[in-house]
């Protein structure tokens, strides 16, 4: 093809047709420029197509990951609520009178008040985006902002859980273990049932309630993380093959 165009130019020059030669040369330059622009456009289209496929596959994985995270969060919250209800049940018995207390009822509250559950979501996709710095692969601005802020939202919620978890392990569980049967068998003569009537027992149970209230209600962090998860699930719900 190049030889063909060269031959045309040579013929025009040999025949002295300078004007036609210039017009032909300009036309040839124009065709070359059009060809280059088309090649660039095709290359850009192909790159955009590949990027779009990668984004949709990533969003699909993100969508599934956060659906699982939502399920885990609701399970954890249900156990926190169960512990809070049990703790309130014990508090409603205060002050405890050993002559009138129903130890079977106390046993049910006793076991449930000390459940130790924490929210530990899967973060494979987000960690990958953080480590590679490729947040821009997400074209949806709202979703990208949610993903970038996710670790802060998670940390804010987990702060309340960590406080409750540490207080449970440092104060509540050691006190219960020192004085009562692990399974709540209060008929065992080794139980120190007199401790049920003390202010110390009341204090650690009330602190447990305060910690659980912080996790579930007081801070508002639970509402925030729920909303964030729901939005990520909604905005990442795409068909990777559309």
Secondary structure, 3 states (H helix, E strand, C coil): CHHHHHHHHHHHHHCCCHHHHHHHHHHHHHHHHHHHHHHHHHHHHHHHHHHHHHHHHHHHHHHHHHHHHHHHHHHHHHHHHHHHHHHHHHHCCCCCCCCCCCHHHHHHHHHHCCCCCCCCCCCHHHHHHHHHCCHHHCCCHHHHHHHHHHHHHHHHHHHHHHHHHHHHHHHHHHHHHHHCCCCCCCCCCCCCHHHHHCHHHHHHHHHHHHHHHHHHHHCCHHHHHHHHHHHHHHHCCCCCCC
